[in-house]
Amino acid sequence: MSTRIGHITYYIDLRSAYVQFVGCNFTCPWCIRKLTPWDHHLSSGELVRLRFKGLLSLNDFLEIIDDAIAQYGMEEVVLGGEEPTIDPSLPMIIRELSNRKLRIRLLTNAYEISNELLNELRLCRDCEVVIGIKTLNPNKHIKYTGKPLEPVLRNIGRLLESGVRVIFETVLIPGLNDINDIEEIAKYLAGTVKGPTLIIDPLIPIPGTPWRRPTQEELSEAISRAGNYVRVMTHERIGKPSRVVVLYPRP
Ligand code: SF4
């Protein structure tokens, strides 16, 4: 069975692998993947050496996972990159990782959650889904992602009803997903989810797009205003430094 996994890094000090899927059903112009297809936490020396070696089969992927458990005592796997849910083998991947008693974090835009995937997430004891909300404005959503907002909101409801642990993430983009918009997202979550958590990321600008990085003051204000409704986290606060190695593709 083939997967859509094209890159895996391992964070030694966090005991966590970052598994990157290739391909996405959205077309966000600010997508960080436009800067590099590789994990951007790698050193520039490492980045220039990397060459795409194809998508992994499920067996080869599991072999890499088993090696990392044996060699490093790996405890966690983050499934992200582009969009993991477009991979038909994702439910099987989650089952196999869960059988190995690993913590799993699935990063997704939640546009396509199949019944099979929902069922696997429901059965998974140590799974957390991180849903990226691009904007709650339906017109902006379709304009920038190429897809309607409604299925995302519907899938948030399905995941919550199934008892899956869900947290949320959004990007502060001045002029597109502004401080006011983020406050609206926080209000929406407070009215929809019990004890919601929202990660707020500052935009990393992509050359050729019109959006700038928010200032520290703007980020602080977004955090403070959203904090009236939800528990707020930022990657700057939660991201601990760690040594990173490449598990795939190996040079
Ligand atoms: S959903 Fe994520 S991976 Fe897909 S285009 Fe948007 S930012 Fe990129």
Boltz pocket constraint, residues with backbone or C-beta under 6 A from the ligand:
constraints:
  - pocket:
      binder: B
      contacts: [[A, 24], [A, 25], [A, 26], [A, 27], [A, 28], [A, 30], [A, 31], [A, 32], [A, 33], [A, 81], [A, 82], [A, 83], [A, 109], [A, 132]]
      max_distance: 6.0
